[in-house]
Amino acid sequence: MSTSNGADVESGLGPRTPPVSSTTTPRARPDAFLICCRCFRVVTALTALLCIVVNVFSAIQSFTDGSDVFDGIFRCYAIGIGVIVVVVETEWEFVMKFWKVLEYWAGRGMLQIFLAVMTRAFPGNSSTRKDLVLLEDIASYMLLACGGIYLISGILCIGFLKRSRQNKEISREQAAKDLEDLERRREELERGLIERRD
C-alpha cells in the first residue's frame, strides 16, 4: 500500500525515487587544448611521412645513378628516423614504453629537427630533379617548424600540462563510465525488487 508521498508502507522501503537515466548525466565538453595537440600531432606525422617519401625517392635516385652511394645510405638512415618520428606521434603506449625521452616534447622536437636537417643535408646538384629538390625543401622546413614548436613548447613545460590534462580527461571518462555502470546496476536491482514484490 502506498501513501500520498510515495512511501511503500507494506514493504517498509520508504519513498520511491524514479530511476535516474544515464542520459541525464552531464557530459563534459572536450578539452580544446587536447584537440589542438591532436591536430598538431597529425600535422607533424604527415610532415614526417612527406620527409620519408622524399628520402625514399632521393635514395632510389642515388643508388640508381651511382652518383653518390653515401648519400643513398644517409637517406636510408633518414627514412628509419622518419618512421620513428611517425610512430612516436601516434603516442602508442607500447612504443613510448621503450623511448621515454620522446615522451617529452623537447626530445621529440630535437629528433624532428634532426630529421629535417638530414632531409635537407645534401642539396641537389645539377643532375637532380628540381621537383625533388623542391619537395626536400618543403618537407624539411615544415618538419623544422614542427620540431621548433615542440622544442619551445617542451622548454615551456606545455607537454607536462598536456599530459596532466590528458590524465584528467581519462579519469573523468572512467568516472562517467563507472557512474553509468552503477546506475544500470541500480535500475536492475530496482526492477528485481519490483518483480519480487509483485
Helices and strands as residue ranges (DSSP letters): E 7-8, E 14-15, G 22-24, H 32-65, H 69-89, H 93-96, G 100-103, H 105-120, H 130-155, H 158-197
